[in-house]
Amino acid sequence: MVESRLTGSVRVVGVGLLGTSIGLGLRERGVDVILADASPTHLRIAIDYGAGRQAAAGDEPQLIVVCVPPDVTARVVAAELEAYPHATVTDVASVKLAPLRELRASGADVSRYVGTHPMAGAERGGPLSGRADLFLGRPWVVAAHDGISYQRGSAIDDLILDLGATLVEMTPEEHDRSVALVSHVPQVVSSLMARRLIDAPHAAVNLAGQGIRDVTRIAASDPELWVQILGANAAAVAGILNLYRDDLTRLIETLEAPEAVGASRRLAEELAGGNAGVARIPGKHGLDRRYAQLVVMVDDTPGELARLLGEIGEADVNLEDLRLEHSPGAQIGFASIAVVPERLAHLIEWLSTRGWRIAG
């Protein structure tokens, strides 16, 4: 067991996906984790899952992590600050400016509070979705403010490092503008695209491939939670969507007159701009490195995917990414494999000689 940087117990309020994952990760380091939740059922599940213990009289946590929905974050943080006057308190809500403003307006002791936001999660929440490794290698923003000292904030830094995340410092304003671009607007775009499928002909939906699955994956997220998130960061999200609307208008005008002089060039420039934007997204371990792709046909029978992964390992090739797609009406799937470019030819030859069918 790796020793924790934290010296005292940690109280986690709210045992959904993030709260349970924090508890599981800290328990692996031997930290005394105290769990609390408004739902007795969720609390029992998280405790049975091994994420921590129930609160007891006399608990004096070093750190309190509030993991509740955005619309009640400030209220719960204020209550925890009052109930535990010696503890440092943080939260993991996906907006940072609104809770801080609400706490200041209420007169709460923000000298013991700083908001944070781990850039990790899943489409499904709840304690059963919790994972001890959820935060490994993921950015975790600390939205510091002038009212908290470095000494107070050090416990939060220790929490983030204990869970294997990468600490990123931002102001609350910088954070909210940033997540509007890379998280909140993508959720809106994904949901609107998925809505187009509601009345689509079955014949069209049956053609759905990896492209539409990629675009609409996060559209399966909890609508109630996203109403709160978008409402709390409405101005920043609306600003980006206005720019996006301008982009769409420009593209629509080009497509409505595809034979016009310069239309093909304008269309190519829009698409090339997308290439340039994707190239800026950090890859594995934070590297801006593009990977080579190959597609392998995999029979839809037990053990075939495991055999493929095993033989990739035997080829001494590191698998950078893997995506699966099934062919409608056929007992076959397509495994899209990402590897570093210099290993691509070797892997294709290796798999081909072992009978794998390379589709692309």
DABEL-V709826 format. One record per residue. N is the residue number from 1. RES is the residue in one small letter. OMEGA is omega in degrees with one decimal (* if undefined). D_CENTER is the distance of its C-alpha to the mean C-alpha in whole Angstrom. Layout:
# DABEL-V709826
n:res:omega:d_center
N:RES:OMEGA:D_CENTER
N:RES:OMEGA:D_CENTER
This chain:
# DABEL-V709826
n:res:omega:d_center
1:m:178.2:27
2:v:-177.3:25
3:e:-179.7:27
4:s:172.2:24
5:r:179.9:25
6:l:-176.8:25
7:t:-178.7:28
8:g:-179.1:28
9:s:-179.8:26
10:v:176.6:23
11:r:179.4:23
12:v:-178.4:20
13:v:-176.0:20
14:g:-173.7:18
15:v:168.6:17
16:g:-179.0:14
17:l:-175.4:11
18:l:-178.7:11
19:g:178.9:14
20:t:179.5:15
21:s:176.2:13
22:i:178.8:14
23:g:-179.8:18
24:l:-179.9:18
25:g:179.8:17
26:l:178.2:19
27:r:177.8:22
28:e:177.8:22
29:r:175.9:23
30:g:-179.4:26
31:v:173.5:25
32:d:-176.4:26
33:v:179.2:23
34:i:-175.8:25
35:l:175.3:23
36:a:179.0:24
37:d:178.4:22
38:a:179.7:24
39:s:177.1:24
40:p:-179.5:27
41:t:177.8:25
42:h:-179.5:22
43:l:179.5:23
44:r:180.0:26
45:i:-178.5:23
46:a:177.5:21
47:i:178.5:24
48:d:-179.6:25
49:y:177.9:22
50:g:-176.6:23
51:a:-180.0:20
52:g:-177.8:23
53:r:177.5:27
54:q:178.9:28
55:a:179.0:29
56:a:177.7:33
57:a:178.6:35
58:g:176.9:36
59:d:177.2:32
60:e:-175.8:31
61:p:173.2:28
62:q:-173.8:27
63:l:175.7:23
64:i:179.8:22
65:v:-178.2:18
66:v:-176.0:18
67:c:-177.4:15
68:v:-179.3:16
69:p:-175.4:16
70:p:-174.7:16
71:d:176.9:20
72:v:-175.9:21
73:t:-176.2:19
74:a:-179.4:22
75:r:-179.9:25
76:v:177.4:23
77:v:179.6:23
78:a:179.1:26
79:a:179.9:28
80:e:176.8:26
81:l:-179.3:28
82:e:-176.1:31
83:a:-177.0:31
84:y:-172.0:30
85:p:-179.7:32
86:h:-175.3:32
87:a:168.3:28
88:t:-176.0:25
89:v:173.3:22
90:t:173.7:19
91:d:-178.3:16
92:v:179.6:12
93:a:-174.5:12
94:s:168.5:10
95:v:-172.0:14
96:k:-175.8:16
97:l:-177.1:20
98:a:178.0:21
99:p:179.9:21
100:l:178.5:22
101:r:-179.6:25
102:e:178.8:26
103:l:178.5:26
104:r:-179.5:29
105:a:-179.1:30
106:s:-179.3:31
107:g:180.0:32
108:a:-178.8:30
109:d:-177.6:30
110:v:174.9:27
111:s:177.4:29
112:r:-177.5:27
113:y:167.3:24
114:v:-179.2:21
115:g:176.6:17
116:t:179.2:14
117:h:173.9:10
118:p:179.3:8
119:m:-179.3:5
120:a:179.4:3
121:g:-179.8:4
122:a:-180.0:6
123:e:-177.8:9
124:r:-179.0:11
125:g:179.3:12
126:g:-176.7:15
127:p:-179.5:16
128:l:178.6:17
129:s:-175.7:13
130:g:178.3:13
131:r:-179.8:13
132:a:-176.7:15
133:d:-174.5:13
134:l:-171.6:9
135:f:-175.6:9
136:l:176.7:12
137:g:-177.4:11
138:r:175.0:8
139:p:176.6:9
140:w:-174.1:10
141:v:168.9:12
142:v:-177.0:16
143:a:-173.0:17
144:a:176.0:21
145:h:-173.5:24
146:d:-173.9:28
147:g:-178.3:29
148:i:-178.2:27
149:s:177.4:29
150:y:-178.6:27
151:q:177.7:29
152:r:-176.3:27
153:g:-175.5:24
154:s:178.9:24
155:a:178.7:23
156:i:175.9:20
157:d:179.6:20
158:d:177.5:21
159:l:-176.9:18
160:i:-179.8:15
161:l:177.4:18
162:d:-176.7:18
163:l:173.9:15
164:g:-179.8:15
165:a:178.6:12
166:t:-175.9:13
167:l:178.1:15
168:v:-179.8:15
169:e:177.2:18
170:m:167.2:18
171:t:176.6:20
172:p:179.6:19
173:e:178.5:20
174:e:-179.7:18
175:h:-175.2:15
176:d:175.7:15
177:r:-176.9:17
178:s:-178.2:14
179:v:173.7:11
180:a:-178.2:13
181:l:-169.8:14
182:v:-177.9:10
183:s:-171.7:8
184:h:176.7:11
185:v:174.5:14
186:p:177.4:12
187:q:179.6:11
188:v:-178.4:15
189:v:179.2:16
190:s:-179.0:15
191:s:179.3:16
192:l:177.4:19
193:m:-179.9:20
194:a:178.0:19
195:r:178.4:22
196:r:-177.5:24
197:l:-174.2:24
198:i:-176.7:26
199:d:-179.5:29
200:a:176.5:29
201:p:179.4:32
202:h:-179.5:31
203:a:179.1:32
204:a:-179.0:30
205:v:-179.7:27
206:n:176.9:28
207:l:-174.5:28
208:a:178.1:24
209:g:-174.5:23
210:q:-179.2:20
211:g:-179.3:19
212:i:177.0:19
213:r:178.8:17
214:d:-175.5:14
215:v:-172.7:15
216:t:-175.5:15
217:r:-175.4:12
218:i:176.7:10
219:a:177.8:13
220:a:-177.7:13
221:s:-175.9:11
222:d:-178.7:14
223:p:-177.5:16
224:e:178.5:17
225:l:-176.6:14
226:w:172.0:14
227:v:179.4:17
228:q:-177.8:17
229:i:-177.8:14
230:l:177.8:16
231:g:-178.7:19
232:a:-179.1:18
233:n:-170.2:17
234:a:-175.4:20
235:a:-178.9:22
236:a:179.6:19
237:v:-179.5:18
238:a:179.4:21
239:g:179.5:22
240:i:178.9:20
241:l:174.8:21
242:n:176.6:24
243:l:178.6:24
244:y:177.0:22
245:r:177.7:25
246:d:177.5:27
247:d:-179.5:26
248:l:179.2:26
249:t:179.6:30
250:r:-179.2:31
251:l:179.4:30
252:i:179.1:31
253:e:177.9:34
254:t:-177.8:34
255:l:179.0:34
256:e:176.7:37
257:a:-172.3:39
258:p:-178.8:38
259:e:-178.1:42
260:a:178.6:42
261:v:177.4:43
262:g:-177.2:40
263:a:-179.4:37
264:s:178.8:36
265:r:-179.7:36
266:r:178.7:33
267:l:178.8:31
268:a:179.8:31
269:e:177.6:30
270:e:-178.9:27
271:l:177.7:26
272:a:175.0:26
273:g:175.0:24
274:g:176.6:21
275:n:-178.4:22
276:a:178.3:22
277:g:178.8:19
278:v:-178.2:17
279:a:-179.7:19
280:r:-178.9:17
281:i:-180.0:14
282:p:179.0:14
283:g:-177.6:14
284:k:179.8:14
285:h:175.8:15
286:g:-178.3:14
287:l:174.9:17
288:d:-176.4:18
289:r:179.6:20
290:r:-178.0:21
291:y:174.3:21
292:a:-176.1:24
293:q:166.4:24
294:l:-178.6:26
295:v:-177.8:26
296:v:176.7:28
297:m:-176.4:29
298:v:176.4:29
299:d:-178.3:31
300:d:178.7:30
301:t:-177.0:31
302:p:173.0:30
303:g:-175.1:30
304:e:179.5:30
305:l:178.1:26
306:a:179.0:26
307:r:178.3:30
308:l:-179.1:28
309:l:178.6:25
310:g:-177.8:28
311:e:171.3:30
312:i:176.2:28
313:g:178.7:28
314:e:178.1:31
315:a:-178.7:31
316:d:178.0:30
317:v:179.0:27
318:n:179.2:23
319:l:-177.0:21
320:e:178.7:18
321:d:-179.4:16
322:l:174.6:18
323:r:-178.2:17
324:l:176.4:20
325:e:178.5:22
326:h:176.6:25
327:s:-178.5:28
328:p:176.4:29
329:g:-179.1:33
330:a:179.5:33
331:q:-178.8:32
332:i:176.9:30
333:g:178.9:27
334:f:178.3:25
335:a:177.2:23
336:s:-171.6:22
337:i:177.7:22
338:a:178.5:20
339:v:175.5:23
340:v:-172.3:24
341:p:-175.5:27
342:e:179.1:30
343:r:-174.4:29
344:l:-177.1:29
345:a:179.2:33
346:h:-177.8:33
347:l:178.2:31
348:i:179.2:32
349:e:-177.8:36
350:w:-178.1:35
351:l:-179.8:33
352:s:-179.6:36
353:t:178.8:38
354:r:171.0:37
355:g:178.7:37
356:w:179.8:34
357:r:179.8:34
358:i:-175.2:32
359:a:-177.6:31
360:g:*:30
